[in-house]
Every structure is written in C-alpha cells, then in structure tokens.
Amino acid sequence: MKAMLRSVPAALVLLSAAVLCFSQTAEDKQHSFAAHIQKAQQYLRGKRPDLAIPELQAAAALNPGDVATQGDLGVQ
C-alpha cells in the first residue's frame, strides 16, 4: 500500500506534463492554421490562387470544420 501511495505523486506529475503537452499542441495547431490562412489571403490579394490553394488545403487539413476555409477552396 505504501508503494502505491508513493507512486501517486509521480503519476500526477506525468499526467500534468501530458496535459501541458496536449494544450501546447493545440495552440501550435491553431497558430499554424492562422499562418496558412494569412499566407493564402496574401496570395489571393496578389492574384496568385495557384499559391493560395496549397495554403488553404493545409489550413483545411488542420481544421477541417472551418467553413470559411472550405468555402475558399470551393468545397461543398
């Protein structure tokens, strides 16, 4: 029983670290999505849809539920 009680703090530390890793991953994903959208908008303003499409596809892969991105790609 004492051995089990000693392992509880270690388990809590590992669980906390895992939660931090997942939250950073989500934040990085959101940042990457925004960066792709920004690049795509710049390319579209510059009349370069050939360069915007891969950026929009990358953004859609990161956030497939984003309706605006899907609309920009022409996906129905």
PDB file of N, CA, C and O in Angstrom:
ATOM      1  N   MET A   1       0.816  -1.191   0.000  1.00  0.00           N
ATOM      2  CA  MET A   1       0.000   0.000   0.000  1.00  0.00           C
ATOM      3  C   MET A   1       0.869   1.269   0.000  1.00  0.00           C
ATOM      4  O   MET A   1       0.567   2.234  -0.702  1.00  0.00           O
ATOM      5  N   LYS A   2       1.952   1.255   0.796  1.00  0.00           N
ATOM      6  CA  LYS A   2       2.830   2.423   0.847  1.00  0.00           C
ATOM      7  C   LYS A   2       3.500   2.675  -0.500  1.00  0.00           C
ATOM      8  O   LYS A   2       3.690   3.823  -0.904  1.00  0.00           O
ATOM      9  N   ALA A   3       3.855   1.595  -1.191  1.00  0.00           N
ATOM     10  CA  ALA A   3       4.481   1.749  -2.506  1.00  0.00           C
ATOM     11  C   ALA A   3       3.501   2.396  -3.478  1.00  0.00           C
ATOM     12  O   ALA A   3       3.893   3.214  -4.310  1.00  0.00           O
ATOM     13  N   MET A   4       2.249   2.034  -3.374  1.00  0.00           N
ATOM     14  CA  MET A   4       1.233   2.607  -4.250  1.00  0.00           C
ATOM     15  C   MET A   4       1.056   4.093  -3.949  1.00  0.00           C
ATOM     16  O   MET A   4       0.916   4.896  -4.872  1.00  0.00           O
ATOM     17  N   LEU A   5       1.061   4.461  -2.690  1.00  0.00           N
ATOM     18  CA  LEU A   5       0.903   5.859  -2.308  1.00  0.00           C
ATOM     19  C   LEU A   5       2.097   6.697  -2.758  1.00  0.00           C
ATOM     20  O   LEU A   5       1.942   7.877  -3.072  1.00  0.00           O
ATOM     21  N   ARG A   6       3.273   6.102  -2.790  1.00  0.00           N
ATOM     22  CA  ARG A   6       4.452   6.824  -3.251  1.00  0.00           C
ATOM     23  C   ARG A   6       4.415   7.065  -4.756  1.00  0.00           C
ATOM     24  O   ARG A   6       4.991   8.040  -5.238  1.00  0.00           O
ATOM     25  N   SER A   7       3.752   6.200  -5.494  1.00  0.00           N
ATOM     26  CA  SER A   7       3.705   6.356  -6.949  1.00  0.00           C
ATOM     27  C   SER A   7       2.623   7.350  -7.394  1.00  0.00           C
ATOM     28  O   SER A   7       2.633   7.793  -8.543  1.00  0.00           O
ATOM     29  N   VAL A   8       1.702   7.701  -6.509  1.00  0.00           N
ATOM     30  CA  VAL A   8       0.639   8.646  -6.863  1.00  0.00           C
ATOM     31  C   VAL A   8       1.205  10.015  -7.244  1.00  0.00           C
ATOM     32  O   VAL A   8       0.800  10.545  -8.278  1.00  0.00           O
ATOM     33  N   PRO A   9       2.114  10.619  -6.476  1.00  0.00           N
ATOM     34  CA  PRO A   9       2.661  11.920  -6.907  1.00  0.00           C
ATOM     35  C   PRO A   9       3.365  11.845  -8.264  1.00  0.00           C
ATOM     36  O   PRO A   9       3.258  12.767  -9.073  1.00  0.00           O
ATOM     37  N   ALA A  10       4.069  10.768  -8.504  1.00  0.00           N
ATOM     38  CA  ALA A  10       4.753  10.624  -9.795  1.00  0.00           C
ATOM     39  C   ALA A  10       3.725  10.543 -10.919  1.00  0.00           C
ATOM     40  O   ALA A  10       3.920  11.128 -11.984  1.00  0.00           O
ATOM     41  N   ALA A  11       2.642   9.826 -10.686  1.00  0.00           N
ATOM     42  CA  ALA A  11       1.592   9.719 -11.696  1.00  0.00           C
ATOM     43  C   ALA A  11       0.945  11.079 -11.947  1.00  0.00           C
ATOM     44  O   ALA A  11       0.628  11.411 -13.089  1.00  0.00           O
ATOM     45  N   LEU A  12       0.749  11.855 -10.907  1.00  0.00           N
ATOM     46  CA  LEU A  12       0.164  13.183 -11.063  1.00  0.00           C
ATOM     47  C   LEU A  12       1.088  14.108 -11.851  1.00  0.00           C
ATOM     48  O   LEU A  12       0.625  14.908 -12.664  1.00  0.00           O
ATOM     49  N   VAL A  13       2.360  14.001 -11.614  1.00  0.00           N
ATOM     50  CA  VAL A  13       3.328  14.817 -12.358  1.00  0.00           C
ATOM     51  C   VAL A  13       3.291  14.436 -13.836  1.00  0.00           C
ATOM     52  O   VAL A  13       3.276  15.310 -14.702  1.00  0.00           O
ATOM     53  N   LEU A  14       3.276  13.143 -14.124  1.00  0.00           N
ATOM     54  CA  LEU A  14       3.231  12.692 -15.514  1.00  0.00           C
ATOM     55  C   LEU A  14       1.934  13.120 -16.192  1.00  0.00           C
ATOM     56  O   LEU A  14       1.940  13.530 -17.353  1.00  0.00           O
ATOM     57  N   LEU A  15       0.835  13.023 -15.475  1.00  0.00           N
ATOM     58  CA  LEU A  15      -0.450  13.430 -16.027  1.00  0.00           C
ATOM     59  C   LEU A  15      -0.458  14.933 -16.316  1.00  0.00           C
ATOM     60  O   LEU A  15      -0.955  15.364 -17.357  1.00  0.00           O
ATOM     61  N   SER A  16       0.081  15.713 -15.413  1.00  0.00           N
ATOM     62  CA  SER A  16       0.164  17.163 -15.621  1.00  0.00           C
ATOM     63  C   SER A  16       1.024  17.498 -16.830  1.00  0.00           C
ATOM     64  O   SER A  16       0.676  18.376 -17.620  1.00  0.00           O
ATOM     65  N   ALA A  17       2.124  16.813 -16.973  1.00  0.00           N
ATOM     66  CA  ALA A  17       3.005  17.043 -18.122  1.00  0.00           C
ATOM     67  C   ALA A  17       2.292  16.693 -19.426  1.00  0.00           C
ATOM     68  O   ALA A  17       2.432  17.404 -20.421  1.00  0.00           O
ATOM     69  N   ALA A  18       1.539  15.615 -19.423  1.00  0.00           N
ATOM     70  CA  ALA A  18       0.795  15.211 -20.621  1.00  0.00           C
ATOM     71  C   ALA A  18      -0.244  16.260 -20.990  1.00  0.00           C
ATOM     72  O   ALA A  18      -0.415  16.579 -22.167  1.00  0.00           O
ATOM     73  N   VAL A  19      -0.930  16.790 -20.005  1.00  0.00           N
ATOM     74  CA  VAL A  19      -1.937  17.828 -20.262  1.00  0.00           C
ATOM     75  C   VAL A  19      -1.275  19.059 -20.868  1.00  0.00           C
ATOM     76  O   VAL A  19      -1.811  19.645 -21.809  1.00  0.00           O
ATOM     77  N   LEU A  20      -0.133  19.457 -20.350  1.00  0.00           N
ATOM     78  CA  LEU A  20       0.583  20.611 -20.897  1.00  0.00           C
ATOM     79  C   LEU A  20       1.022  20.366 -22.337  1.00  0.00           C
ATOM     80  O   LEU A  20       0.949  21.268 -23.172  1.00  0.00           O
ATOM     81  N   CYS A  21       1.472  19.167 -22.626  1.00  0.00           N
ATOM     82  CA  CYS A  21       1.902  18.841 -23.990  1.00  0.00           C
ATOM     83  C   CYS A  21       0.735  18.936 -24.966  1.00  0.00           C
ATOM     84  O   CYS A  21       0.878  19.484 -26.059  1.00  0.00           O
ATOM     85  N   PHE A  22      -0.416  18.404 -24.571  1.00  0.00           N
ATOM     86  CA  PHE A  22      -1.569  18.440 -25.454  1.00  0.00           C
ATOM     87  C   PHE A  22      -2.062  19.866 -25.662  1.00  0.00           C
ATOM     88  O   PHE A  22      -2.466  20.213 -26.772  1.00  0.00           O
ATOM     89  N   SER A  23      -2.040  20.694 -24.634  1.00  0.00           N
ATOM     90  CA  SER A  23      -2.504  22.066 -24.796  1.00  0.00           C
ATOM     91  C   SER A  23      -1.542  22.852 -25.682  1.00  0.00           C
ATOM     92  O   SER A  23      -1.988  23.697 -26.459  1.00  0.00           O
ATOM     93  N   GLN A  24      -0.263  22.606 -25.590  1.00  0.00           N
ATOM     94  CA  GLN A  24       0.696  23.273 -26.459  1.00  0.00           C
ATOM     95  C   GLN A  24       0.506  22.823 -27.896  1.00  0.00           C
ATOM     96  O   GLN A  24       0.636  23.626 -28.821  1.00  0.00           O
ATOM     97  N   THR A  25       0.205  21.568 -28.090  1.00  0.00           N
ATOM     98  CA  THR A  25      -0.010  21.057 -29.435  1.00  0.00           C
ATOM     99  C   THR A  25      -1.218  21.737 -30.063  1.00  0.00           C
ATOM    100  O   THR A  25      -1.173  22.114 -31.234  1.00  0.00           O
ATOM    101  N   ALA A  26      -2.286  21.898 -29.311  1.00  0.00           N
ATOM    102  CA  ALA A  26      -3.477  22.563 -29.825  1.00  0.00           C
ATOM    103  C   ALA A  26      -3.170  24.025 -30.149  1.00  0.00           C
ATOM    104  O   ALA A  26      -3.638  24.555 -31.156  1.00  0.00           O
ATOM    105  N   GLU A  27      -2.388  24.665 -29.297  1.00  0.00           N
ATOM    106  CA  GLU A  27      -2.013  26.064 -29.529  1.00  0.00           C
ATOM    107  C   GLU A  27      -1.146  26.177 -30.778  1.00  0.00           C
ATOM    108  O   GLU A  27      -1.337  27.087 -31.585  1.00  0.00           O
ATOM    109  N   ASP A  28      -0.206  25.271 -30.941  1.00  0.00           N
ATOM    110  CA  ASP A  28       0.650  25.275 -32.129  1.00  0.00           C
ATOM    111  C   ASP A  28      -0.182  25.043 -33.386  1.00  0.00           C
ATOM    112  O   ASP A  28       0.053  25.665 -34.421  1.00  0.00           O
ATOM    113  N   LYS A  29      -1.149  24.148 -33.284  1.00  0.00           N
ATOM    114  CA  LYS A  29      -2.022  23.842 -34.414  1.00  0.00           C
ATOM    115  C   LYS A  29      -2.828  25.077 -34.809  1.00  0.00           C
ATOM    116  O   LYS A  29      -2.976  25.374 -35.995  1.00  0.00           O
ATOM    117  N   GLN A  30      -3.345  25.790 -33.821  1.00  0.00           N
ATOM    118  CA  GLN A  30      -4.111  26.998 -34.082  1.00  0.00           C
ATOM    119  C   GLN A  30      -3.223  28.073 -34.721  1.00  0.00           C
ATOM    120  O   GLN A  30      -3.646  28.768 -35.645  1.00  0.00           O
ATOM    121  N   HIS A  31      -2.004  28.199 -34.225  1.00  0.00           N
ATOM    122  CA  HIS A  31      -1.067  29.182 -34.783  1.00  0.00           C
ATOM    123  C   HIS A  31      -0.723  28.830 -36.230  1.00  0.00           C
ATOM    124  O   HIS A  31      -0.673  29.707 -37.091  1.00  0.00           O
ATOM    125  N   SER A  32      -0.490  27.564 -36.488  1.00  0.00           N
ATOM    126  CA  SER A  32      -0.160  27.116 -37.837  1.00  0.00           C
ATOM    127  C   SER A  32      -1.337  27.355 -38.787  1.00  0.00           C
ATOM    128  O   SER A  32      -1.147  27.788 -39.923  1.00  0.00           O
ATOM    129  N   PHE A  33      -2.553  27.069 -38.313  1.00  0.00           N
ATOM    130  CA  PHE A  33      -3.756  27.307 -39.112  1.00  0.00           C
ATOM    131  C   PHE A  33      -3.839  28.780 -39.501  1.00  0.00           C
ATOM    132  O   PHE A  33      -4.062  29.110 -40.665  1.00  0.00           O
ATOM    133  N   ALA A  34      -3.659  29.660 -38.520  1.00  0.00           N
ATOM    134  CA  ALA A  34      -3.742  31.103 -38.769  1.00  0.00           C
ATOM    135  C   ALA A  34      -2.665  31.549 -39.759  1.00  0.00           C
ATOM    136  O   ALA A  34      -2.917  32.400 -40.613  1.00  0.00           O
ATOM    137  N   ALA A  35      -1.476  30.980 -39.646  1.00  0.00           N
ATOM    138  CA  ALA A  35      -0.386  31.343 -40.556  1.00  0.00           C
ATOM    139  C   ALA A  35      -0.717  30.938 -41.992  1.00  0.00           C
ATOM    140  O   ALA A  35      -0.455  31.698 -42.925  1.00  0.00           O
ATOM    141  N   HIS A  36      -1.285  29.754 -42.177  1.00  0.00           N
ATOM    142  CA  HIS A  36      -1.671  29.307 -43.525  1.00  0.00           C
ATOM    143  C   HIS A  36      -2.766  30.195 -44.102  1.00  0.00           C
ATOM    144  O   HIS A  36      -2.730  30.543 -45.282  1.00  0.00           O
ATOM    145  N   ILE A  37      -3.736  30.560 -43.272  1.00  0.00           N
ATOM    146  CA  ILE A  37      -4.817  31.431 -43.738  1.00  0.00           C
ATOM    147  C   ILE A  37      -4.261  32.793 -44.138  1.00  0.00           C
ATOM    148  O   ILE A  37      -4.651  33.348 -45.165  1.00  0.00           O
ATOM    149  N   GLN A  38      -3.357  33.329 -43.334  1.00  0.00           N
ATOM    150  CA  GLN A  38      -2.767  34.642 -43.634  1.00  0.00           C
ATOM    151  C   GLN A  38      -2.001  34.599 -44.952  1.00  0.00           C
ATOM    152  O   GLN A  38      -2.119  35.510 -45.772  1.00  0.00           O
ATOM    153  N   LYS A  39      -1.218  33.542 -45.156  1.00  0.00           N
ATOM    154  CA  LYS A  39      -0.477  33.419 -46.418  1.00  0.00           C
ATOM    155  C   LYS A  39      -1.436  33.303 -47.598  1.00  0.00           C
ATOM    156  O   LYS A  39      -1.237  33.933 -48.637  1.00  0.00           O
ATOM    157  N   ALA A  40      -2.478  32.494 -47.426  1.00  0.00           N
ATOM    158  CA  ALA A  40      -3.455  32.310 -48.508  1.00  0.00           C
ATOM    159  C   ALA A  40      -4.113  33.645 -48.863  1.00  0.00           C
ATOM    160  O   ALA A  40      -4.292  33.951 -50.042  1.00  0.00           O
ATOM    161  N   GLN A  41      -4.471  34.434 -47.862  1.00  0.00           N
ATOM    162  CA  GLN A  41      -5.089  35.737 -48.120  1.00  0.00           C
ATOM    163  C   GLN A  41      -4.134  36.667 -48.857  1.00  0.00           C
ATOM    164  O   GLN A  41      -4.545  37.401 -49.756  1.00  0.00           O
ATOM    165  N   GLN A  42      -2.870  36.635 -48.477  1.00  0.00           N
ATOM    166  CA  GLN A  42      -1.867  37.462 -49.174  1.00  0.00           C
ATOM    167  C   GLN A  42      -1.760  37.049 -50.635  1.00  0.00           C
ATOM    168  O   GLN A  42      -1.716  37.897 -51.526  1.00  0.00           O
ATOM    169  N   TYR A  43      -1.720  35.750 -50.876  1.00  0.00           N
ATOM    170  CA  TYR A  43      -1.624  35.258 -52.253  1.00  0.00           C
ATOM    171  C   TYR A  43      -2.864  35.617 -53.061  1.00  0.00           C
ATOM    172  O   TYR A  43      -2.765  35.974 -54.235  1.00  0.00           O
ATOM    173  N   LEU A  44      -4.036  35.520 -52.426  1.00  0.00           N
ATOM    174  CA  LEU A  44      -5.258  35.857 -53.143  1.00  0.00           C
ATOM    175  C   LEU A  44      -5.319  37.343 -53.463  1.00  0.00           C
ATOM    176  O   LEU A  44      -5.765  37.724 -54.545  1.00  0.00           O
ATOM    177  N   ARG A  45      -4.873  38.192 -52.530  1.00  0.00           N
ATOM    178  CA  ARG A  45      -4.824  39.635 -52.809  1.00  0.00           C
ATOM    179  C   ARG A  45      -3.853  39.932 -53.954  1.00  0.00           C
ATOM    180  O   ARG A  45      -4.054  40.870 -54.725  1.00  0.00           O
ATOM    181  N   GLY A  46      -2.817  39.131 -54.049  1.00  0.00           N
ATOM    182  CA  GLY A  46      -1.834  39.293 -55.123  1.00  0.00           C
ATOM    183  C   GLY A  46      -2.220  38.558 -56.396  1.00  0.00           C
ATOM    184  O   GLY A  46      -1.415  38.419 -57.317  1.00  0.00           O
ATOM    185  N   LYS A  47      -3.463  38.088 -56.437  1.00  0.00           N
ATOM    186  CA  LYS A  47      -3.976  37.373 -57.627  1.00  0.00           C
ATOM    187  C   LYS A  47      -3.139  36.141 -57.957  1.00  0.00           C
ATOM    188  O   LYS A  47      -2.827  35.869 -59.117  1.00  0.00           O
ATOM    189  N   ARG A  48      -2.779  35.395 -56.893  1.00  0.00           N
ATOM    190  CA  ARG A  48      -1.998  34.166 -57.068  1.00  0.00           C
ATOM    191  C   ARG A  48      -2.733  32.965 -56.456  1.00  0.00           C
ATOM    192  O   ARG A  48      -2.271  32.400 -55.465  1.00  0.00           O
ATOM    193  N   PRO A  49      -3.867  32.574 -57.038  1.00  0.00           N
ATOM    194  CA  PRO A  49      -4.601  31.434 -56.490  1.00  0.00           C
ATOM    195  C   PRO A  49      -3.796  30.132 -56.542  1.00  0.00           C
ATOM    196  O   PRO A  49      -4.022  29.227 -55.740  1.00  0.00           O
ATOM    197  N   ASP A  50      -2.860  30.044 -57.485  1.00  0.00           N
ATOM    198  CA  ASP A  50      -2.029  28.847 -57.576  1.00  0.00           C
ATOM    199  C   ASP A  50      -1.194  28.646 -56.314  1.00  0.00           C
ATOM    200  O   ASP A  50      -0.891  27.513 -55.941  1.00  0.00           O
ATOM    201  N   LEU A  51      -0.824  29.742 -55.659  1.00  0.00           N
ATOM    202  CA  LEU A  51      -0.074  29.650 -54.405  1.00  0.00           C
ATOM    203  C   LEU A  51      -1.002  29.609 -53.193  1.00  0.00           C
ATOM    204  O   LEU A  51      -0.646  29.051 -52.155  1.00  0.00           O
ATOM    205  N   ALA A  52      -2.182  30.193 -53.324  1.00  0.00           N
ATOM    206  CA  ALA A  52      -3.131  30.230 -52.208  1.00  0.00           C
ATOM    207  C   ALA A  52      -3.751  28.856 -51.947  1.00  0.00           C
ATOM    208  O   ALA A  52      -3.996  28.496 -50.796  1.00  0.00           O
ATOM    209  N   ILE A  53      -4.001  28.101 -52.991  1.00  0.00           N
ATOM    210  CA  ILE A  53      -4.693  26.816 -52.836  1.00  0.00           C
ATOM    211  C   ILE A  53      -3.939  25.854 -51.912  1.00  0.00           C
ATOM    212  O   ILE A  53      -4.571  25.277 -51.027  1.00  0.00           O
ATOM    213  N   PRO A  54      -2.634  25.650 -52.064  1.00  0.00           N
ATOM    214  CA  PRO A  54      -1.941  24.756 -51.124  1.00  0.00           C
ATOM    215  C   PRO A  54      -1.998  25.249 -49.677  1.00  0.00           C
ATOM    216  O   PRO A  54      -2.059  24.446 -48.746  1.00  0.00           O
ATOM    217  N   GLU A  55      -1.978  26.561 -49.494  1.00  0.00           N
ATOM    218  CA  GLU A  55      -2.081  27.109 -48.134  1.00  0.00           C
ATOM    219  C   GLU A  55      -3.466  26.833 -47.552  1.00  0.00           C
ATOM    220  O   GLU A  55      -3.595  26.471 -46.383  1.00  0.00           O
ATOM    221  N   LEU A  56      -4.491  27.004 -48.372  1.00  0.00           N
ATOM    222  CA  LEU A  56      -5.854  26.716 -47.915  1.00  0.00           C
ATOM    223  C   LEU A  56      -6.038  25.228 -47.637  1.00  0.00           C
ATOM    224  O   LEU A  56      -6.722  24.851 -46.686  1.00  0.00           O
ATOM    225  N   GLN A  57      -5.435  24.397 -48.453  1.00  0.00           N
ATOM    226  CA  GLN A  57      -5.518  22.947 -48.220  1.00  0.00           C
ATOM    227  C   GLN A  57      -4.837  22.565 -46.916  1.00  0.00           C
ATOM    228  O   GLN A  57      -5.337  21.721 -46.172  1.00  0.00           O
ATOM    229  N   ALA A  58      -3.703  23.182 -46.640  1.00  0.00           N
ATOM    230  CA  ALA A  58      -3.003  22.906 -45.375  1.00  0.00           C
ATOM    231  C   ALA A  58      -3.842  23.379 -44.198  1.00  0.00           C
ATOM    232  O   ALA A  58      -3.926  22.690 -43.181  1.00  0.00           O
ATOM    233  N   ALA A  59      -4.466  24.554 -44.324  1.00  0.00           N
ATOM    234  CA  ALA A  59      -5.335  25.058 -43.256  1.00  0.00           C
ATOM    235  C   ALA A  59      -6.529  24.138 -43.056  1.00  0.00           C
ATOM    236  O   ALA A  59      -6.913  23.859 -41.920  1.00  0.00           O
ATOM    237  N   ALA A  60      -7.117  23.665 -44.144  1.00  0.00           N
ATOM    238  CA  ALA A  60      -8.274  22.767 -44.051  1.00  0.00           C
ATOM    239  C   ALA A  60      -7.886  21.439 -43.406  1.00  0.00           C
ATOM    240  O   ALA A  60      -8.693  20.837 -42.697  1.00  0.00           O
ATOM    241  N   ALA A  61      -6.678  20.986 -43.641  1.00  0.00           N
ATOM    242  CA  ALA A  61      -6.219  19.743 -43.005  1.00  0.00           C
ATOM    243  C   ALA A  61      -6.068  19.921 -41.497  1.00  0.00           C
ATOM    244  O   ALA A  61      -6.312  18.992 -40.727  1.00  0.00           O
ATOM    245  N   LEU A  62      -5.667  21.115 -41.083  1.00  0.00           N
ATOM    246  CA  LEU A  62      -5.510  21.389 -39.653  1.00  0.00           C
ATOM    247  C   LEU A  62      -6.849  21.610 -38.960  1.00  0.00           C
ATOM    248  O   LEU A  62      -7.015  21.261 -37.791  1.00  0.00           O
ATOM    249  N   ASN A  63      -7.807  22.192 -39.685  1.00  0.00           N
ATOM    250  CA  ASN A  63      -9.116  22.489 -39.102  1.00  0.00           C
ATOM    251  C   ASN A  63     -10.197  22.216 -40.147  1.00  0.00           C
ATOM    252  O   ASN A  63     -10.709  23.146 -40.770  1.00  0.00           O
ATOM    253  N   PRO A  64     -10.544  20.940 -40.340  1.00  0.00           N
ATOM    254  CA  PRO A  64     -11.497  20.587 -41.390  1.00  0.00           C
ATOM    255  C   PRO A  64     -12.903  21.140 -41.166  1.00  0.00           C
ATOM    256  O   PRO A  64     -13.693  21.183 -42.109  1.00  0.00           O
ATOM    257  N   GLY A  65     -13.229  21.555 -39.973  1.00  0.00           N
ATOM    258  CA  GLY A  65     -14.548  22.086 -39.686  1.00  0.00           C
ATOM    259  C   GLY A  65     -14.700  23.568 -39.958  1.00  0.00           C
ATOM    260  O   GLY A  65     -15.785  24.117 -39.763  1.00  0.00           O
ATOM    261  N   ASP A  66     -13.641  24.231 -40.402  1.00  0.00           N
ATOM    262  CA  ASP A  66     -13.712  25.667 -40.652  1.00  0.00           C
ATOM    263  C   ASP A  66     -14.426  25.912 -41.979  1.00  0.00           C
ATOM    264  O   ASP A  66     -13.886  25.635 -43.050  1.00  0.00           O
ATOM    265  N   VAL A  67     -15.645  26.434 -41.889  1.00  0.00           N
ATOM    266  CA  VAL A  67     -16.490  26.623 -43.063  1.00  0.00           C
ATOM    267  C   VAL A  67     -15.903  27.652 -44.025  1.00  0.00           C
ATOM    268  O   VAL A  67     -15.995  27.485 -45.241  1.00  0.00           O
ATOM    269  N   ALA A  68     -15.313  28.696 -43.500  1.00  0.00           N
ATOM    270  CA  ALA A  68     -14.742  29.738 -44.367  1.00  0.00           C
ATOM    271  C   ALA A  68     -13.618  29.177 -45.237  1.00  0.00           C
ATOM    272  O   ALA A  68     -13.527  29.490 -46.424  1.00  0.00           O
ATOM    273  N   THR A  69     -12.773  28.356 -44.644  1.00  0.00           N
ATOM    274  CA  THR A  69     -11.676  27.757 -45.409  1.00  0.00           C
ATOM    275  C   THR A  69     -12.220  26.821 -46.481  1.00  0.00           C
ATOM    276  O   THR A  69     -11.759  26.834 -47.622  1.00  0.00           O
ATOM    277  N   GLN A  70     -13.193  26.019 -46.107  1.00  0.00           N
ATOM    278  CA  GLN A  70     -13.805  25.111 -47.078  1.00  0.00           C
ATOM    279  C   GLN A  70     -14.445  25.909 -48.208  1.00  0.00           C
ATOM    280  O   GLN A  70     -14.355  25.530 -49.376  1.00  0.00           O
ATOM    281  N   GLY A  71     -15.091  27.017 -47.852  1.00  0.00           N
ATOM    282  CA  GLY A  71     -15.704  27.861 -48.880  1.00  0.00           C
ATOM    283  C   GLY A  71     -14.672  28.479 -49.801  1.00  0.00           C
ATOM    284  O   GLY A  71     -14.886  28.568 -51.010  1.00  0.00           O
ATOM    285  N   ASP A  72     -13.555  28.906 -49.236  1.00  0.00           N
ATOM    286  CA  ASP A  72     -12.480  29.471 -50.055  1.00  0.00           C
ATOM    287  C   ASP A  72     -11.921  28.436 -51.032  1.00  0.00           C
ATOM    288  O   ASP A  72     -11.486  28.775 -52.133  1.00  0.00           O
ATOM    289  N   LEU A  73     -11.942  27.192 -50.617  1.00  0.00           N
ATOM    290  CA  LEU A  73     -11.472  26.119 -51.502  1.00  0.00           C
ATOM    291  C   LEU A  73     -12.543  25.699 -52.513  1.00  0.00           C
ATOM    292  O   LEU A  73     -12.249  25.003 -53.485  1.00  0.00           O
ATOM    293  N   GLY A  74     -13.781  26.126 -52.276  1.00  0.00           N
ATOM    294  CA  GLY A  74     -14.860  25.739 -53.178  1.00  0.00           C
ATOM    295  C   GLY A  74     -15.410  24.354 -52.868  1.00  0.00           C
ATOM    296  O   GLY A  74     -16.079  23.746 -53.703  1.00  0.00           O
ATOM    297  N   VAL A  75     -15.129  23.854 -51.666  1.00  0.00           N
ATOM    298  CA  VAL A  75     -15.619  22.548 -51.269  1.00  0.00           C
ATOM    299  C   VAL A  75     -17.032  22.714 -50.739  1.00  0.00           C
ATOM    300  O   VAL A  75     -17.285  23.551 -49.872  1.00  0.00           O
ATOM    301  N   GLN A  76     -17.935  21.928 -51.252  1.00  0.00           N
ATOM    302  CA  GLN A  76     -19.332  21.994 -50.791  1.00  0.00           C
ATOM    303  C   GLN A  76     -19.633  20.845 -49.861  1.00  0.00           C
ATOM    304  O   GLN A  76     -20.755  20.727 -49.368  1.00  0.00           O
TER     305      GLN A  76
END
